[in-house]
């Protein structure tokens, strides 16, 4: 889990400054993912023994990581 905060910190400034329409789409997707993560994390914290919630939370973190890596690869190419 250590990698995600570093990845967000690494990608964040570039995606925030980019005026491209694609960056706007990625920013919106990341906002939605962050919101879903926060909501699900709060629910999972209240229900620690629910494996389904933990699995879904891990899935959301994975999707966020994938999205950040996709943006990073796009930014390197352009």
MODELLER restraints for C-alpha pairs under 7 A, 6 or more apart:
rsr = mdl.restraints
at = mdl.atoms
rsr.add(forms.Gaussian(group=physical.xy_distance, feature=features.Distance(at['CA:4:A'], at['CA:65:A']), mean=6.58, stdev=0.5))
rsr.add(forms.Gaussian(group=physical.xy_distance, feature=features.Distance(at['CA:11:A'], at['CA:68:A']), mean=6.68, stdev=0.5))
rsr.add(forms.Gaussian(group=physical.xy_distance, feature=features.Distance(at['CA:11:A'], at['CA:72:A']), mean=6.48, stdev=0.5))
rsr.add(forms.Gaussian(group=physical.xy_distance, feature=features.Distance(at['CA:15:A'], at['CA:23:A']), mean=5.85, stdev=0.5))
rsr.add(forms.Gaussian(group=physical.xy_distance, feature=features.Distance(at['CA:30:A'], at['CA:64:A']), mean=6.71, stdev=0.5))
rsr.add(forms.Gaussian(group=physical.xy_distance, feature=features.Distance(at['CA:33:A'], at['CA:60:A']), mean=6.80, stdev=0.5))
rsr.add(forms.Gaussian(group=physical.xy_distance, feature=features.Distance(at['CA:33:A'], at['CA:64:A']), mean=6.46, stdev=0.5))
rsr.add(forms.Gaussian(group=physical.xy_distance, feature=features.Distance(at['CA:37:A'], at['CA:57:A']), mean=6.44, stdev=0.5))
rsr.add(forms.Gaussian(group=physical.xy_distance, feature=features.Distance(at['CA:37:A'], at['CA:60:A']), mean=6.38, stdev=0.5))
rsr.add(forms.Gaussian(group=physical.xy_distance, feature=features.Distance(at['CA:40:A'], at['CA:57:A']), mean=6.38, stdev=0.5))
rsr.add(forms.Gaussian(group=physical.xy_distance, feature=features.Distance(at['CA:41:A'], at['CA:57:A']), mean=6.73, stdev=0.5))
rsr.add(forms.Gaussian(group=physical.xy_distance, feature=features.Distance(at['CA:44:A'], at['CA:53:A']), mean=5.70, stdev=0.5))
rsr.add(forms.Gaussian(group=physical.xy_distance, feature=features.Distance(at['CA:44:A'], at['CA:54:A']), mean=6.51, stdev=0.5))
